[in-house]
Amino acid sequence: MNTNNQQKNVDEKKNFPLICALFYVMKTFRFLPVFISFLFCLSCSGTEKSEIRASEILKILKKGGHIQMVDKIILDDLDFTQASELFIVNANQLQCEINASIFFSHCIFMGKVTTNGRYTEKLPVQTSFKNNLVFSACDFRGAAHFDQTVVFGMFNFSQSVFRESASFNHVAVWAKDSYFSEMVAEKDFSMVYAAFAGNFHCLSARFAGNVSFQETSFWGKLVFNQSEFKGRVGFDLISVYGNAFFHHTKFEKFADFSSSRFLHTADFVNTVFGGKGSFEKATFLNTARFVGVDTKNDLNMNDIITLSKIKENENN
């Protein structure tokens, strides 16, 4: 009897660290299923990828099923306008409505990915995502065209790589936060005439080609800290209704912010302008800081509109 009690005590002492660790995890991560799913994704990211046809993904969506794919290779073109029945928006527009949540992580898309097209080569078709649209750490080998897309859920392309042209023109995103942090665009990247109702995060991103955000509206916070632009950049005519941050951002060629509007703080701190930079006719309705800015050419600040003094160094 004493022997059994002693053995039980020994086992309890051995398991005590494991019990403490489990208790800590449950206490720290109140939503344990989410934590377990996160660990599952991490474990899958190092596994061998399996192949799937785009038609199989479309079948799931047509049946109303959610997409949750990790470490997949999508072999051919993925056209989201074929994911459900089309309905008429107006006399000149059709829409494909997807209610399911879409989540891709560490996937490779060998063909094109599109969310817009034409019906019988006449009427344009756009896609509306009523739920999440997530491409986390994905590799787009073909062109990626998400033009005319409407998204009501999470919008996330963080750590993804676009090896051909990528466009998000005329997108309307109602999410609280949109994420493009640590993404890489190896060719031209376009996001013109778009609208983001929430915050836009693009930290530590890399753009190798020409980039345009012309006339895009950011209704929340705009963050481009530590991002690098190798080609020409167009931020002309943008409207930022929240704070804008360009800390340690690098522009190697011409950066155009002409006629842009900043309604709250605009922070260009330790920003590098390797080529020319223009803020001609820009509007700053709150604090604008150009502190520690590194320029090879003088910035064009002609005809700017400001309601407060522009801070050009830490002493001002």
C-alpha positions as CSV (number, residue, x, y, z in Angstrom):
1,M,0.0,0.0,0.0
2,N,2.8,2.4,0.9
3,T,4.6,1.5,-2.2
4,N,1.5,2.4,-4.3
5,N,1.2,5.8,-2.6
6,Q,4.8,6.6,-3.1
7,Q,4.6,5.7,-6.8
8,K,1.5,7.9,-7.1
9,N,3.3,10.8,-5.5
10,V,6.2,10.3,-7.9
11,D,3.8,10.3,-10.9
12,E,2.1,13.5,-9.6
13,K,5.4,15.2,-9.3
14,K,6.4,14.2,-12.8
15,N,3.1,15.5,-14.3
16,F,3.1,18.7,-12.2
17,P,5.1,20.8,-14.8
18,L,2.8,19.6,-17.6
19,I,-0.3,20.4,-15.6
20,C,1.1,23.9,-14.9
21,A,1.9,24.5,-18.5
22,L,-1.6,23.4,-19.6
23,F,-3.2,25.6,-17.0
24,Y,-1.1,28.6,-18.2
25,V,-2.1,28.0,-21.8
26,M,-5.8,27.8,-20.9
27,K,-5.5,30.9,-18.8
28,T,-3.6,32.9,-21.3
29,F,-5.5,31.7,-24.4
30,R,-9.1,32.1,-23.4
31,F,-10.2,30.8,-26.7
32,L,-8.4,27.5,-26.7
33,P,-9.9,26.2,-30.0
34,V,-8.4,29.2,-31.8
35,F,-5.0,28.5,-30.3
36,I,-5.2,24.8,-31.3
37,S,-6.1,25.8,-34.8
38,F,-3.2,28.2,-34.9
39,L,-0.8,25.5,-33.8
40,F,-2.3,23.2,-36.5
41,C,-1.6,25.8,-39.2
42,L,2.0,26.1,-38.0
43,S,2.5,22.4,-38.1
44,C,1.0,22.1,-41.6
45,S,3.2,24.9,-43.0
46,G,6.2,22.6,-43.1
47,T,4.5,19.7,-44.7
48,E,4.5,18.6,-48.3
49,K,1.8,20.4,-50.4
50,S,-1.0,18.5,-52.1
51,E,-2.5,19.5,-55.4
52,I,-6.1,20.6,-56.1
53,R,-8.0,21.8,-59.1
54,A,-9.7,25.2,-59.1
55,S,-12.9,23.5,-60.1
56,E,-13.0,21.5,-56.9
57,I,-12.8,24.8,-54.9
58,L,-15.6,26.3,-57.0
59,K,-17.7,23.1,-56.3
60,I,-17.4,23.7,-52.5
61,L,-18.4,27.3,-52.9
62,K,-21.4,26.5,-55.1
63,K,-22.6,24.2,-52.3
64,G,-22.3,27.0,-49.8
65,G,-19.2,25.4,-48.1
66,H,-16.4,27.4,-46.5
67,I,-12.9,27.3,-47.9
68,Q,-10.1,26.4,-45.3
69,M,-7.0,25.3,-47.2
70,V,-3.4,25.0,-46.0
71,D,-0.4,24.0,-48.0
72,K,-2.3,23.4,-51.3
73,I,-1.2,23.9,-54.9
74,I,-4.0,25.2,-57.0
75,L,-3.1,24.0,-60.5
76,D,-5.1,26.2,-62.8
77,D,-6.9,29.5,-63.1
78,L,-9.3,30.3,-60.2
79,D,-12.2,32.6,-61.3
80,F,-14.4,33.5,-58.3
81,T,-17.1,34.9,-60.7
82,Q,-18.0,31.2,-61.3
83,A,-18.5,30.4,-57.7
84,S,-22.3,31.1,-57.6
85,E,-25.2,32.2,-59.7
86,L,-25.0,35.7,-61.1
87,F,-27.7,38.4,-60.3
88,I,-28.3,41.7,-61.8
89,V,-27.0,44.8,-60.0
90,N,-28.2,47.2,-62.6
91,A,-28.6,47.3,-66.4
92,N,-24.8,47.3,-66.9
93,Q,-23.5,45.2,-64.1
94,L,-23.8,41.6,-62.8
95,Q,-22.6,40.3,-59.5
96,C,-21.4,37.0,-58.0
97,E,-22.2,36.8,-54.3
98,I,-20.2,34.5,-52.0
99,N,-21.4,34.1,-48.5
100,A,-18.8,31.6,-47.4
101,S,-15.6,32.4,-45.5
102,I,-12.5,31.9,-47.6
103,F,-9.1,31.1,-46.0
104,F,-5.9,30.1,-47.8
105,S,-2.6,29.7,-46.0
106,H,0.8,28.8,-47.5
107,C,-0.9,27.9,-50.8
108,I,0.6,28.2,-54.3
109,F,-1.6,29.5,-57.1
110,M,-0.1,28.3,-60.4
111,G,-2.7,30.1,-62.6
112,K,-4.5,33.4,-62.6
113,V,-6.7,34.4,-59.7
114,T,-9.6,36.8,-60.7
115,T,-12.7,38.2,-59.1
116,N,-14.1,40.0,-62.1
117,G,-14.9,39.2,-65.7
118,R,-17.6,39.5,-68.3
119,Y,-20.8,37.6,-69.0
120,T,-21.0,36.6,-72.6
121,E,-18.3,39.1,-73.3
122,K,-20.7,42.0,-72.8
123,L,-21.8,42.7,-69.2
124,P,-19.1,43.1,-66.6
125,V,-19.2,40.8,-63.5
126,Q,-17.9,41.7,-60.1
127,T,-17.6,39.5,-56.9
128,S,-19.0,40.4,-53.5
129,F,-17.6,38.5,-50.5
130,K,-20.0,38.6,-47.6
131,N,-17.5,37.0,-45.2
132,N,-13.7,36.8,-44.8
133,L,-11.3,36.8,-47.7
134,V,-7.8,35.7,-46.5
135,F,-4.7,34.7,-48.5
136,S,-2.0,34.4,-45.8
137,A,1.6,33.7,-46.9
138,C,0.4,32.6,-50.3
139,D,2.4,32.5,-53.6
140,F,0.7,33.9,-56.6
141,R,2.6,32.6,-59.7
142,G,0.1,34.0,-62.2
143,A,-1.5,37.4,-62.4
144,A,-3.8,38.3,-59.5
145,H,-6.7,40.6,-60.3
146,F,-9.1,41.4,-57.5
147,D,-10.6,44.4,-59.2
148,Q,-14.2,45.5,-58.5
149,T,-14.3,43.3,-55.4
150,V,-16.6,44.1,-52.5
151,V,-15.5,42.6,-49.1
152,F,-17.5,42.7,-45.9
153,G,-15.3,40.4,-43.7
154,M,-11.6,40.2,-43.0
155,F,-9.3,41.2,-45.9
156,N,-5.8,39.8,-45.4
157,F,-2.9,39.2,-47.9
158,S,-0.1,39.4,-45.3
159,Q,3.2,37.7,-46.2
160,S,1.9,36.8,-49.7
161,V,4.1,37.0,-52.8
162,F,2.8,38.4,-56.2
163,R,5.1,37.2,-58.9
164,E,3.2,38.8,-61.8
165,S,1.0,41.9,-61.9
166,A,-1.4,42.4,-59.1
167,S,-4.4,44.7,-59.1
168,F,-7.0,45.7,-56.5
169,N,-8.6,48.6,-58.4
170,H,-12.0,49.8,-57.4
171,V,-12.2,47.5,-54.4
172,A,-14.5,48.4,-51.5
173,V,-13.6,46.8,-48.2
174,W,-15.8,47.2,-45.1
175,A,-13.5,45.4,-42.7
176,K,-12.3,47.0,-39.6
177,D,-8.7,46.2,-40.6
178,S,-7.1,45.2,-43.9
179,Y,-3.7,43.6,-43.9
180,F,-0.9,43.6,-46.6
181,S,2.0,43.5,-44.2
182,E,5.3,41.8,-45.3
183,M,3.8,41.1,-48.7
184,V,6.1,41.2,-51.8
185,A,5.1,42.4,-55.3
186,E,7.7,41.5,-57.9
187,K,5.9,43.3,-60.7
188,D,3.6,46.2,-61.0
189,F,1.0,46.7,-58.2
190,S,-2.2,48.7,-58.6
191,M,-4.9,49.8,-56.1
192,V,-6.5,52.8,-57.6
193,Y,-10.0,54.3,-56.9
194,A,-10.4,51.9,-54.0
195,A,-12.1,52.5,-50.6
196,F,-11.2,51.0,-47.2
197,A,-13.7,51.7,-44.4
198,G,-11.2,50.6,-41.7
199,N,-7.5,50.6,-41.0
200,F,-5.0,49.7,-43.7
201,H,-1.8,47.9,-42.6
202,C,1.1,47.5,-45.0
203,L,4.2,47.2,-42.8
204,S,7.5,45.9,-44.1
205,A,6.2,45.3,-47.6
206,R,8.4,45.2,-50.7
207,F,7.3,46.6,-54.1
208,A,9.7,45.9,-57.0
209,G,7.7,47.4,-59.8
210,N,5.7,50.6,-60.3
211,V,2.9,51.1,-57.8
212,S,-0.3,53.2,-57.8
213,F,-2.8,54.0,-55.1
214,Q,-4.2,56.9,-57.0
215,E,-7.4,58.4,-55.6
216,T,-7.9,55.7,-53.0
217,S,-9.7,56.5,-49.8
218,F,-8.6,55.3,-46.4
219,W,-11.2,56.0,-43.8
220,G,-9.1,54.6,-40.9
221,K,-5.4,54.5,-40.1
222,L,-2.9,54.1,-42.9
223,V,0.4,52.4,-42.1
224,F,3.3,51.9,-44.5
225,N,6.1,51.8,-41.9
226,Q,9.4,50.2,-43.1
227,S,8.0,49.4,-46.6
228,E,10.3,49.7,-49.6
229,F,9.3,50.9,-53.1
230,K,11.8,50.2,-55.9
231,G,9.8,51.7,-58.8
232,R,7.7,54.9,-59.2
233,V,5.0,55.3,-56.7
234,G,1.6,57.2,-57.0
235,F,-0.2,58.3,-53.9
236,D,-1.6,61.3,-55.7
237,L,-5.2,62.3,-54.9
238,I,-5.5,59.8,-52.0
239,S,-7.7,60.7,-49.0
240,V,-6.7,59.6,-45.5
241,Y,-9.2,60.2,-42.8
242,G,-7.2,58.6,-40.0
243,N,-3.6,59.0,-39.0
244,A,-1.0,58.2,-41.7
245,F,2.4,56.7,-40.9
246,F,5.4,56.4,-43.3
247,H,8.1,55.7,-40.7
248,H,11.4,54.4,-42.2
249,T,9.7,54.0,-45.6
250,K,12.0,54.0,-48.6
251,F,11.1,55.4,-52.0
252,E,13.9,54.7,-54.5
253,K,12.3,56.6,-57.4
254,F,9.7,59.3,-57.9
255,A,7.1,59.4,-55.1
256,D,4.0,61.4,-56.0
257,F,1.7,62.6,-53.2
258,S,0.4,65.6,-55.2
259,S,-3.2,66.7,-54.4
260,S,-3.4,64.2,-51.6
261,R,-5.5,64.9,-48.5
262,F,-4.5,64.1,-44.9
263,L,-7.3,64.9,-42.4
264,H,-5.3,63.8,-39.3
265,T,-1.7,63.4,-38.4
266,A,0.7,62.7,-41.4
267,D,4.0,61.2,-40.2
268,F,7.0,61.0,-42.5
269,V,9.6,60.1,-39.9
270,N,13.0,58.9,-41.1
271,T,11.5,58.5,-44.6
272,V,13.9,58.1,-47.5
273,F,13.2,59.7,-50.8
274,G,15.9,58.4,-53.2
275,G,14.3,60.1,-56.2
276,K,12.1,63.2,-56.5
277,G,9.1,63.6,-54.2
278,S,6.1,65.8,-54.8
279,F,3.5,67.0,-52.3
280,E,2.3,69.8,-54.6
281,K,-1.2,70.9,-53.7
282,A,-1.4,68.4,-50.9
283,T,-3.7,69.2,-48.0
284,F,-2.7,68.7,-44.3
285,L,-5.6,69.5,-41.9
286,N,-3.7,68.4,-38.8
287,T,-0.1,67.9,-37.7
288,A,2.3,67.0,-40.5
289,R,5.8,65.8,-39.5
290,F,8.8,65.5,-41.9
291,V,11.4,64.5,-39.2
292,G,14.7,62.9,-40.1
293,V,13.7,62.7,-43.8
294,D,16.5,61.7,-46.1
295,T,16.2,63.3,-49.6
296,K,18.5,63.5,-52.6
297,N,16.3,66.2,-54.1
298,D,14.2,68.9,-52.5
299,L,10.6,67.8,-52.0
300,N,8.1,69.8,-54.1
301,M,5.8,71.4,-51.5
302,N,4.3,74.0,-53.8
303,D,0.8,75.2,-53.1
304,I,0.2,73.0,-50.1
305,I,-2.7,73.7,-47.8
306,T,-2.1,73.3,-44.1
307,L,-4.0,74.4,-41.0
308,S,-1.0,73.9,-38.7
309,K,2.8,74.3,-39.0
310,I,4.6,71.5,-40.7
311,K,7.3,70.0,-38.3
312,E,10.5,69.5,-40.2
313,N,12.7,68.5,-37.2
314,E,12.5,67.5,-33.6
315,N,13.0,71.0,-32.3
316,N,10.0,72.5,-34.0
